[in-house]
Every structure is written in structure tokens, then in C-alpha cells.
Amino acid sequence: MTRGQANLRRQSGAQAVYELMRAKIISGEFRPGARLTEPELASTLGVSRTPVREALRLLIAEGLVDQLPTGGSRVTPLDLADIRRVYDIRARLEGLLARDACTRMTQPDLDALARLIDLMHRLRGDETEVLRIGREFHARIAEIAENRWCDQLLHQIRGHVDRYRSLSTREPGRPDLAVAEHQAIYEALASGDPERAEQAMRVHVEQSATSAAQAAGAVPS
């Protein structure tokens, strides 16, 4: 048994299996369209079939796994139209969060965002870190905005957003562009202009959508 499998056993069963499988789908380790079987997953993860079955149920409800007519399941394939729909919703919601955050921004908030931007610039060659810091930047804006309705709606599509966001960074040059876009969002927020902040956020999300769609076209289903 590997260390990861031992840790998995100590965690809360189905929830731990769900989180692990979800992470593998988002990262692409479980490839789009790949068949998922309970016995194989249970063996690979070192758990019984019961938590695997519950994890699959949660992933099907989230739309990250498809239930097949035969009774099996598979990782939901990538779909270009779906990418556009998800990102359109994300652009509208995150744009509103940026607008709201701009009206509530304090100097300590700006300082915290500035530190993330500085860190992103220094680590711009590491796409994994750029992605991680970007998530933290967006989360901080959402926290400042205090718009629970936007938060809840984004949470409902979070798995798909994370999946396509991870995909978008695979495009050559995309991490560098993402750093520049986050810099533009920060400057818009610092300007105190809510409309500018919303527009900067929407431009960033729409550019991410284009990169995700291009990357999806190069990923076998």
C-alpha cells in the first residue's frame, strides 16, 4: 500500500475518494471519455467498492462523469460548446464579483492582491504555480465582494470551471498572458472604477475560454 492509499483510508471514505477522483478528472489524469469501473477504481485507490460507488454518484450529479446506458460510467468528454457556455456564465458572474469588490476594496485588500500579482510575476515560468496563485487571486476577490449569490452559482459549476481552467494553461504562452491579464484586473480594481474592473475580469475569462477551447481540440476524446 502506498502512503497516499494509507492516508486515503484514514480519511472520510467516500468524500476522500470523491475529492481524489475529482482532482484526477480536473488534472486530466483521468482522460476525457475514459471508462470508469468500480472494481478497477477500488483496486487502484486501495479502497472498497462502496466509497467508489458513492464518489461516482457525486461526480455524476456534478456532471463530471456520465452514466452510460449499459450501466457503466465514463469521464464526461470535453465539448467545445459546453466550454463556451461554462465560460460565458463564469465571465458574467466573476465580472459582477470584480465590480462588487471594487466598491468595497480597502488598502489592505489591495496590498494582499498586489502581493499575489508580484508572486505570479516571479513564478510566471511555472504554469502550475500561476494556476494556483490565479485561483487564490479570484478567491480573494470573491471574498472582498461578499456576494453570496454569485459565490453559490459559481460553486455549482466549479468542477467544470476548474477542469477547463486547468486545460487552458496548456496552451503555449497562456501562463504569461494570464499573468498580464491578472495585472490588468488588479490595476482596474486599484483605479476604483467598477465598470473597468468588471470589463478587465470578463476579458480575462473570455481569453481563458479561447485557450481552453483550443486545447480541448487537441485532446483526444
C-alpha positions in Angstrom: 0.0 0.0 0.0 1.4 3.4 -0.9 1.5 6.3 1.5 -1.3 8.1 -0.4 -3.5 5.0 -0.2 -2.8 4.7 3.6 -3.8 8.4 4.0 -6.9 7.8 2.0 -8.0 5.0 4.3 -7.7 7.4 7.3 -9.9 10.0 5.7 -13.7 10.0 5.5 -14.3 7.3 2.9 -16.5 8.4 0.0 -15.7 12.1 0.4 -12.0 11.4 0.2 -12.4 9.2 -2.8 -14.7 11.7 -4.5 -12.1 14.5 -3.9 -9.3 12.4 -5.3 -11.2 11.3 -8.4 -12.4 14.8 -9.0 -8.8 16.1 -8.9 -7.7 13.4 -11.3 -10.5 14.4 -13.7 -9.7 18.1 -13.5 -6.0 17.5 -14.0 -6.6 15.2 -17.0 -5.1 12.2 -15.3 -8.5 10.5 -15.8 -8.8 11.4 -19.5 -12.0 12.7 -21.1 -14.2 9.8 -22.2 -12.2 7.2 -20.2 -14.3 4.3 -18.8 -14.5 4.1 -15.0 -15.3 0.8 -13.4 -15.8 0.2 -9.7 -13.5 -2.8 -9.3 -10.6 -1.2 -11.1 -11.0 2.1 -9.2 -11.3 0.3 -5.9 -8.1 -1.6 -6.7 -6.2 1.4 -7.9 -7.2 3.6 -5.0 -6.9 0.9 -2.4 -10.4 1.2 -1.0 -13.6 -0.9 -1.1 -16.2 -0.5 -3.8 -18.7 1.2 -1.5 -16.9 4.6 -1.3 -16.1 4.4 -5.0 -19.8 3.9 -5.8 -20.8 6.9 -3.7 -18.0 9.0 -5.3 -19.2 8.1 -8.8 -22.7 9.1 -7.8 -21.5 12.5 -6.6 -19.4 13.0 -9.8 -22.4 12.1 -12.0 -24.5 14.6 -10.1 -21.8 17.2 -10.7 -21.7 16.4 -14.4 -18.0 15.4 -14.4 -18.9 11.7 -15.0 -21.5 10.3 -17.4 -23.8 7.3 -16.6 -23.8 5.0 -19.6 -26.9 3.2 -20.9 -25.0 -0.1 -20.2 -24.8 0.8 -16.6 -21.1 1.7 -16.6 -19.7 5.2 -16.4 -17.1 7.4 -18.1 -15.3 10.7 -17.6 -17.5 13.3 -19.3 -15.9 14.1 -22.7 -14.8 17.6 -23.5 -17.3 19.6 -25.5 -16.4 22.9 -27.3 -20.0 24.2 -27.0 -20.0 23.3 -23.3 -16.7 25.2 -22.7 -18.2 28.3 -24.3 -21.4 28.0 -22.1 -19.5 27.4 -18.9 -17.1 30.3 -19.6 -19.9 32.7 -20.6 -21.6 32.0 -17.2 -18.2 32.3 -15.4 -17.4 35.6 -17.2 -20.7 37.2 -16.1 -20.5 36.0 -12.5 -16.8 36.8 -12.0 -17.3 40.1 -13.7 -20.0 41.0 -11.2 -17.8 39.9 -8.3 -15.0 42.2 -9.6 -17.5 45.1 -9.9 -18.7 44.5 -6.3 -15.2 44.0 -4.9 -14.1 47.3 -6.5 -16.7 49.2 -4.5 -15.7 47.5 -1.2 -11.9 47.5 -1.7 -9.7 48.7 1.2 -6.0 49.4 1.1 -5.2 46.2 2.9 -7.2 44.3 0.3 -5.3 46.0 -2.5 -2.0 45.2 -0.7 -2.9 41.5 -0.5 -3.8 41.4 -4.2 -0.6 43.2 -5.1 1.4 40.5 -3.2 -0.3 37.8 -5.3 0.4 39.7 -8.5 4.1 40.1 -7.5 4.3 36.4 -6.7 2.7 35.5 -10.0 5.2 37.6 -11.9 8.1 36.0 -10.1 6.8 32.4 -10.8 5.4 33.1 -14.3 7.5 30.2 -15.8 5.8 27.7 -13.6 2.3 27.1 -15.0 1.2 25.1 -12.0 2.0 27.9 -9.7 0.5 30.5 -12.0 -2.8 28.5 -11.9 -2.7 28.1 -8.1 -2.0 31.8 -7.5 -4.7 32.7 -10.0 -7.2 30.7 -8.1 -6.2 32.4 -4.9 -6.5 35.8 -6.6 -10.0 35.1 -7.8 -11.0 33.7 -4.4 -9.7 36.8 -2.7 -11.8 39.0 -5.0 -14.9 36.9 -4.2 -14.2 37.2 -0.5 -14.0 41.0 -0.8 -17.1 41.2 -2.9 -19.3 39.4 -0.3 -21.8 38.4 -3.0 -23.0 35.1 -1.7 -25.4 34.5 -4.7 -22.5 34.8 -7.2 -20.4 32.5 -5.0 -23.2 29.9 -4.8 -23.8 29.9 -8.6 -20.1 29.7 -9.3 -19.8 26.8 -6.8 -22.4 24.9 -8.8 -20.2 24.9 -11.9 -16.8 24.9 -10.0 -15.8 21.5 -11.2 -16.2 22.4 -14.9 -14.6 25.8 -14.4 -11.6 24.1 -12.7 -11.4 21.4 -15.4 -11.3 23.9 -18.2 -9.1 26.4 -16.3 -6.5 23.7 -15.9 -6.9 22.8 -19.6 -6.4 26.5 -20.7 -3.0 26.8 -19.2 -1.7 24.1 -21.5 -1.7 26.5 -24.5 1.8 27.7 -25.3 2.3 31.2 -23.9 -1.0 31.2 -22.0 0.5 31.4 -18.4 2.4 34.6 -19.4 -0.8 36.1 -20.9 -2.7 35.1 -17.7 -0.2 37.0 -15.6 -0.7 40.1 -17.7 -4.5 39.8 -17.5 -4.4 39.4 -13.7 -2.2 42.5 -13.6 -4.9 44.4 -15.6 -7.6 43.2 -13.2 -5.6 44.5 -10.3 -5.0 47.8 -11.9 -8.7 48.2 -12.7 -9.6 47.4 -9.1 -7.0 49.8 -7.8 -8.4 52.6 -10.1 -11.7 52.4 -8.1 -13.7 52.1 -11.4 -16.2 49.2 -11.0 -17.0 49.2 -14.7 -13.4 48.9 -15.7 -12.9 46.1 -13.1 -15.8 44.2 -14.4 -14.6 44.5 -18.0 -11.0 43.5 -17.1 -12.3 40.4 -15.4 -14.5 39.5 -18.3 -11.7 39.9 -20.9 -9.5 37.6 -18.8 -12.2 34.9 -18.5 -13.0 35.2 -22.3 -9.4 34.8 -23.2 -9.2 31.7 -20.9 -12.2 30.3 -22.8 -10.4 30.7 -26.1 -7.3 28.9 -24.8 -9.4 26.1 -23.2 -11.3 25.6 -26.5 -8.1 25.4 -28.5 -6.5 23.0 -26.0 -9.7 20.9 -26.0 -9.4 20.5 -29.7 -6.0 18.9 -29.3 -7.1 16.4 -26.6 -8.4 13.0 -27.8 -11.9 12.1 -26.6 
